[in-house]
Each structure stands twice: as structure tokens, then as C-alpha cells.
Amino acid sequence: MKLIAYAVRPDEKAAFEKYSELLGLDITFVQGQLGMSNVDEAAGFEAVTFLGNCDASRPVLEKLQGHGVKYLASRSAGFNNVDMEAVKELGLRFSNATYSPSCVADFTVMLILMSIRNMKTMMKRLEAHDYSLPGLQGKEMHNLTFGVIGTGRIGANTARNLSGFGGRIIGFDLYENESLKDILEYVDLDTLLKEADVITLHAPLLDSTHHIINRENIAKTKQGVVIVNCARAELVDTDALIEGIESGHIGAAALDVFPNEIGIVHTDNRMRTYSNHQLAILERHKNVIVTPHTAFYTDQAVSDMVEVALRSLKSFVETNESPNEIK
């Protein structure tokens, strides 16, 4: 079985070699990101895999379909870069990737700890050989209430991680996870906003969750609340978040995702100019940590995503079905 893989990173090569041999796949590798400039390289292939920073807009998808492509598999969990309406209209089949939830859950706890212990300020001071204490006093985890919005695989794993610190954990989800009820108390959203010292977001991006953290909801939170987002940037109204930070109501924020990040994250931007005013504002605040969409980035997760994408394409070609298909 032949397929073409776009935007293949060096760290993915070992997994590609392992699973191409295991699954009997003949893979053509393209280092560049999928886009109009290289979409013609897919001519003659039924199956294509790419990453979440690739261009899967309607014009690119139309080109792929015209070249005979039938099946698409992203090696990323998020698929905001994919025009799903065009996928359906063109009769294409698409799947995304899943991976170990531990990578994002572990990263989330790290960001929480860094936020409540003023790590950004501490590290910047150390660069200037400033070893003073004022402004560095932090909080202890066992004294805090953690609010987990979204208790799917990653949210559940995050809650289990947090349970080891001895604090109170409350959660909000339309579908309660019975296996968590020994460590987590489910509450309504308003209660979570009112009572949580730390709010961590793990919900999918839906119409109902878009800007779930907005001006109105931020106003319901505690003075000094910490907000952590390792899920989707659009769960947060970034302008409202900035207002909350600059007013002093929000004590700290840690963001692994931010608006209009494609073209910035996973790219060396030292020698180029880019425009993202919200990012520029966030980065200058001492109590805001921004990371470049790397919560997922572990050896296990990279291997998982390659495996899932390749198994999905093999299943599509052989059975016209995939357990990871997005419909």
C-alpha cells in the first residue's frame, strides 16, 4: 500500500520506519508542509497524512481530490486547519490522531506549578543575577481548589495527577466520568468559576465551549484566579483574558495555545517579522507563561500520532472505514 506523508519532522522518522514496516506501507516523504506549492506531489496517491499546521483549506483539498486522493489522516488531534465542509462536499474521508493523555496532563500540572510559584519572574531575575525574594512568594497546592473544565481523557488524567497534591478538585462536564468521583466533585460551571483557585481547560472546541472563558465568566472568578489552557485557544476570549490580567483580577495565566498561532508555533521566527498583537501583549506580562503548543510533544505521543494516522489510512484503504474518522 502506497501513501504520501507531508511535513514529516525528524523526530517522527523512527515511528514512520517502525510502523511502515509493521503495516506493510510504502511511504513517500515530503518535508514541506502541505499547501498549494506542493499539493501536486500527491498525484497518484489515494492516501495522504499531514500535520495540524498544514494547509487543508478548500483549494488544497480540491487539488488533492482532483489528483485521486480519497483518504486523509492528520497526525494531530486538532483539525482546525481542515475545511471539514469541503471534506464532506468533495467526498473525502478524514481522521485525526489520538495519543497518550499523559503528555498534556503532565504539562498542565507543570504550568500550574510554575504559575503559582512565580517561576517566570524567578527565571528572568536569575538571568540578571537577582536572587532577591520580594515578589516570589508562592502558594501550596494542597491549599488550592482546582477547577477542571472538560473531563475526557486528558482532563481526567490531569485530575488524577492533581489528586496527588492533596487539594480539592471540582469538575464541569456535560458527561460525568464515574471513575473520577472518588477524587473529583462535579459542579455546575458557575460554581466552578466561583470556587476554583486554578481553572484548567480540557474541553473540546464546540459552539457551546467557544469563549467559555469570557468577560462575564471571568467576572465570576476569584480575585487572583489562575487560568491554564492546554486545549484550544478559542476556548478563551483572549481580549477579555488580557483585560483580566491587566486589571489584576487574574493572578496568572499559562497558555500552550493562542489565537492565530499557525505560522508562528513550531517555527524559528528569530529572523522574521510576524504580526500577532495579542501574543505580544501576553508575552510581556510577568505573570503570563506562553509555550509554543508543545504540551503534546513527548516521545510517546509522537509515536502514537504516527501510528494512529498510518493505521487509520490502512484501514480506510482496505475497509473504507476508520475508527478515528471525523464525520
Disulfide bonds with the S-S distance in Angstrom:
none
